[in-house]
Amino acid sequence: MRHWNTEFDVNNPQLVSVIDEAPCWSAPFGEVLLNTVRLKRDITVLDVGSGTGYPLVQLADRLGSSARLYGLDPWSGGNERVRLKIRERQLSHLAVLRGSAERLPLVSDAVDLLISNNGLNNVQDLDRSLAECYRVCRAGAQLVITVNLPHTMHEFYRVFVRVLQQHRVPDAASLVDAHIRAKRLPLTDFTRAIKRVGFEVMQVHESVFYWRYLDGSALLSDYVIRLAFLGSWKELVPEAQRQAVFTDLEQALNTQAADAGEFRLTIPFVCIDAQKSV
């Protein structure tokens, strides 16, 4: 049985406990974010898209009990996982809110530090979400966002487009380009959106990391790939062609890996440090 046929119930508590290993993806982003935030006493912090609690819980530890921190996510399974961490780690200064970035459940001018670790690039309405971030931030508040860039996993997408074209999927290249843009805006577009709502961009830290696989079979079987990426890749392929396309895709990836000695994915990202004007 091919792993790429797997379906997930993301609110299954057992699955959530395993998803908590996902920092293997989010940790490189989060470490840069944690090194960018300004640590101050007596501040209110909001993490938009807090997931299972990384890097929110680490920030709660680093700030100590003088701070008040909130994690916000629409995902009930992730929120319950954060609550478990709060209880076990006795983090009385950390709380979880269920809600969306487009309608933050906080009063205006309440937050001194707002973070989002690869979260705001996954919202339904970026402009509205950023406007909400601006609304809840106090004057002088720091906004720290990490996002991965359109060149992410370009090695995979190059092979994917070629296989789609071989199977005569209509407008394959344009289809994949639109998929990428929906998930990952160019940096100029993202910073323009931040400035448009009123934030001032102070610095942009650019970085990159790599995921290396023995071959395409290992890549398509990888847990995080199946959980976070594979579903959206499958949606680009007509259902009647899906089995054949992904069988050939796996073989094409394996062939390229055999020639190169591995299959490597490049993940470029940025950490945007912004501020609400005083």
N, C-alpha and C positions, 0 to 999 in steps of 0.2 A: 504493500500500500504506500502510495506517495504521500510524504508529509505535507506537500502543498495542497492537499485536499482537506486538511484539518480545519475544523470550525471551533471557535472558542466562545464560552459564556463568560464575559469579562466581569460579571458580578458574582461568580462562584467563589466563595471564600477560600477554597483550596487553591484555585487558580490565582487569586489575588496574592496569596502568600508566596507563590512562585514568581509572579510578576515583580514582586519586590526585589528580585534580582536584576531588574531592568536598569539600575544605575550603571551597568556595564556600557549602556548607550548614553545615559544622561550625565555620567560622572565627568567626562572631559569638559562638557559645557558648564556643569555646576561648579567645578573647581575654579574656573576662570571667574564665574559670577561671584563666588565666595571671596575671591581675592580682590574684587572690584568694589564691593559694598563698603560704605563708610560705617565703621562700628562706633556707635554712640550710646550713651545711657538714656534711659527713659524714653525710648522711641516706640512708635507703633509701626508694625511691619505687616505687609500683605503680600502673600505669594499667590499669584494668579495662575491657576493650573498646577496645583500642588501635588496631584497624583498620589503616590503612596508615601510622600513626605520627604523626598530628596529634591533640593538641598535644604528644605525648610527646617527639618529637625536639627540638622547640623548648625544652621544659623541660630536656632533657639539656644543650643548649647554655647555657641560662641558669644552671643550677646548677654547671656545670663538673665537672671530673673527681673532686672529692672525694665526690660523690654516687654512689650505685649505683641504677640505674633498671631496672625490668622492665616490659615491655608484655605484657599477657595478652589473648589472643583465641582463640576456637575456629576462626577462619577462616584456613586454611593459606595462601591466596593473599595476604591482607593481611600475615600474618607474614613471608612471603618478601620482600614489598616493604620492610618495616621492616629486615630483615636486609641488604638491598641498601643502604639508607640508612646503616646502621651501618658497613658496609664502606667506602662511598664517603666518608663524613664522618669516618671513623676515631673512632667513638664507643665506645671500649673499655669505658666505664662503663655501657653500655646493653645489655640482653639481652632476648630475646623468649621467652615461654613460650606453649605452646599448651594451652588449657584453658578451663573455663567458670567463670563467677562463682559458680555454686552449689557448686563444689568447688575452691577456690584451691590451687594446688600450692606453697604456702609454709608454713613452720612458723609456729606461733603467736607473737605478739608480735615480729614481724620488721620491720614497716613503720612509718616515721615520717610518711609522706605518701601518702595513697591518693587518686587522682583517677579520675574517670570522666566523659568528655565525651559526654553524650547516649548513654551506654552502659547504665547500670543500669535505664533505663526500657524496655529491650528484652530483658531477661533472661526466662527461663521462670518462675523462682520468685524474686520480689523479696525476700521475707522471708528465705529461705535464703541468698540472695546477700549481703544486708546483714549477716546473722549471720556469714558467712564473712569479710566485710570487717572486722567488729569483732574477730574472732578473730585475724586476722593483724596487726592494728594494735597498736602498743605504747601504753601509757598516755601520754596527752598527744598522740597522733598526730592530725594534721589530715586530715579527710575533705572533699574538694571535689568536688561533683557538679553537673553541669548537666543540666537536663531541659526539654524544651518542654512547654507546658501544653495542656489540652483545647481551648482556643479556637483552637489552631493551624489555619490555613487554613479558618477558619469560612466565608469567602466561597465557597470551593469546595464545602464540604459542604452548604451551604444549597441550591445549585443541584443538586447530586447527589441529595439527598433528593427534591427536586421532580420530577426526571426519573424516578427510581425509582418514585415514586408514580404518575406518568403511565403508566408501563408496568405498573402493578399488581403490582409486586414486594411480596410479603407483608411487613407490619410494617417498611416501609422506614426510617422514622424510628428505631424501636427498634434495628434492625439496624445502622444507622450509628452511633448512640449507643454501642452495645456495642463496635463496632470502635474508636471513638475512646478509650473507657475502657481497652480492652485495650492500647492503645499509649501513652496519656498519662493518668496519674492526676492528679486535682486536687492542688494543692500541699499542702493539709491532710493528705490521705491519704499523700503521700510523706514529709512531715516526721514524721508519726505513726509510719510504718514505721521511719524512721531512729532515732527516739527509743526505739522499742519494743525494739530490739536493744541499746541502752545508750549510743548516742552522744548528746551534747548539741549541739543546734543553736545555733550562735553568731550567725550572720547569714544573711539571705536577700536576695540581690541580684536584683531584678526588672528585666527588660529586654524589648525587642521589636525586631524588624527586619522588613523587608518584601521580598517578591519580586514584581516587577512584570513583566507580560507584555503584549505588544501585544494578544493575544486568546487564546481558548481553544485554538485549534490550536497556538499556540506553547507554551502550558502543557503540553498533553498530549504534545507532541513533545520537551519538555525532557529532557535526558539523565538528570539526577538524579531528576526526577519518575518517569521510566520505570523507573529502576533501584531506587529506594527506596520508592516509594509505589504505583505503578500496579498492581503485582501484587496487593496486598492490596485495592485498590479493585475489581479485576476479580472477586476471589473473593466479593464481596458480591452479585454478579449471577448468576442461573442461566445456565449456559453457553448455552442455547438463545436467551436474550434478550440476550446480551452485545454482539453486533454492533450491534443496533438501539439499545440503551441508550447505548452510547458514541458512536454517531453522533449521536444526539439531544443527548447531553450536550455534545459538542463545539459543536454549533450553538447550544445555550442559552448556553454560556460566551461564544461569539463575539458573540451578540446583546447580552449584558450588557456586554461589553467595548466594543462599538461605541457604546452609550449613554453609558458612563462615560469613554471615551477610552483605557482600558486595563483590564486585569484584575489586581488587586492582592491578594496573599496576605499575611495578617498572621501572624507567627510570634512569639508571646509565650513567654518562657522565664525560668527562674530559675537562679541559681547558689547552691547551698546550701553554706554553710561550717559544718562540724561538727567536733566533737572528741571523742576518747575520753577519758573522765574520768581524771584522774591518780590 
